[in-house]
Amino acid sequence: MSKLSAILLFLLGVITTDAYSQEYKLVWSDEFNKPGKPDSTVWSFEDGFVRNEELQWYQPDNAFCEKGLLIIEGRKEKVRNTEYKKEGKSWKQARKYAFYTSSSLKTAGKKEFLYGRIEVRAKIPVGGGAWPAIWTLGNNMEWPSCGEIDIMEYYRIQGIPHILANAAWGTDARYHAMWNSKKIPFDYFLQKDKEWASKFHIWRMDWDEEAIKLYLDNELLNEIPLSQTTNGSLGNHQNPFKQPHYILLNLALGGVNGGEPDDKAFPMRYEIDYVRVYQKEKMIRSGELWPDNEGNHINAHGGGVLHFGNKYYWFGEHKSATTSSALVGVTCYSSTDLCNWTNEGVALSVSDDPASDIVKGCIIERPKVIYNNKTKKFVMWFHLELKDKGYAAARAAVAVSDQATGPYQFIGSFRANPGVYPFDMPQELKNKQLKLEDYKEWWTPKWYEAVNNGLFIQRDLAGGQMSRDMTLFVDEDGKAYHIYSSEENLTLHIAELNDDYLGYTGKYMRVAPAGHNEAPAIFKKDRMYWMITSGCTGWAPNEARMFSAPSIWGPWTKHPNPCTGENAKITYGGQSTYILTLQGEPNKYIFMADIWRPKNPIDARYIWLPVQFDDKGVPFLKWIDEWSPAEWIK
């Protein structure tokens, strides 16, 4: 198209897009403004006889750009079939010549998209034998398990021209597809406009995690729910429309659907004005379903994020629909923008060995991963409860890997710092002979005083301190710390890790004794350490707490609830799990929390909010329905 036309059409496209939705943003287009061959960085060609016993020989020469249009030209010309075999059994080999040529272009391996809006403005040929198409294919598996979306097809059905809007997916039989197809007689469009065939029209697909919607000039032709498009056994029962697809533009001639070509219609021109792809802006929407690259809700609960190389890695608990026990293990997702996450699989798998601490059915919570620059290992810590033991074990557990995504090798589980008192515990408290049987009535002032004085420290001294909700923190000097809820969830501990991050040095301290804190999340800004925690109310949300200290070793000062606004007293329905420090971005931190769904654990949601600071430098949180990390960083 011309520059002026391109500007006008672009503005029209923006207006049209805004009319449909405020969320879509143009991410790629080809306006075909450069005369000559199509852009080879985007498009490649199919060659020869390809499918459906069509009559044309596909070749690149029939596709070219002129006057701002991509032209795919169907020609009546004789071409030798380079695959011809005198006794060839397939239709591709049995034909010595092709008597028609055309082109088929595809973006495979160059431009592939998962979800969004694809819009194509084109004028299609409608002469006898014409079979133009705008369509997509999935980027793995063979047809039809790869998934096919026909944004537009035009051909004759029993001699009557139709425009079609379809999708196909796999069954249990090879090359046998399940179709959802709408076939609209061409006369329907001619009745609206008898000059329809001489004009350009806009075909559009809106595709998200729920459905594929196919439009022609803003008229919905077909809506295909993705709940109905799961492959059969040959496609591993996967949904082919929850993976990236590439775009195809082609003009087929004849074949099983095209009908007999009308020689008077040649040369036949299929004219494409533009191809545009829009996608929803990369936003974080706390509390909503958060689909991964396969369209499934991210399953990484109680998690933490590691930045390594040019990616972020999100580790978390894999939860099922019926239990929070570990049936799979710890999952890993990767991202470059913190919005779009790729499922990297299971980083740490549960064991089938009944003797293993992490046998299937144990409880794995709050996994966090840090990287050790000295050993070049990725180290995972998590809270572990032994199978069928409830929350009695209260152990820390460690696994290690050579790769961020795993697999992680389980090292072992243990209580924290056996035989060692906290370094900040006064000698007179160490000398006290506190016995649990003397404090049978909990929650009394006398009992609280005993807890504060180390009642549970002494109880668990020999075997090690309890370790439940936890996080990890690596300071600027490379020292790493394990921060966990201990002493029956009544007191937080901060324990220094040794140089390989696989165990303790024996130095640890208590924070807010008898304060009943769990779910610690920590970050450091301007030489000040900040920690957000929650109270202990089971799966129910409660009011967040916040502490600060000039050193990791304190003294720790308690602050008011950092949450502000509506639902602040229940932390917006969530519970803290991690605070992510953005790599290379000074003073940029993201508060991460989980909205638990104990009746359907897999449906638990996520809260990700930017940490903000008041004029005194004190952190606070404010609910934001949706926000863009990229815009926030700017």
PyMOL commands that set and color helices and strands:
alter all, ss='L'
color gray80, all
select helices_A, chain A and resi 3-20+60-62+91-94+186-192+196-198+226-228+233-235+255-258+263-265+427-431+436-439+445-452+455-459+568-573+601-603+629-633
alter helices_A, ss='H'
color red, helices_A
select strands_A, chain A and resi 24-30+44-45+56-58+63-66+69-80+97-102+104-106+112-113+116-123+130-138+148-157+160-170+177-185+201-207+211-216+219-225+245-253+268-280+301-308+311-317+329-335+342-349+363-372+377-385+395-401+409-414+470-474+480-486+491-497+504-511+518-525+528-534+545-549+557-559+563-564+575-581+589-595+605-610+612-613+619-622
alter strands_A, ss='S'
color yellow, strands_A
deselect
rebuild
show_as cartoon
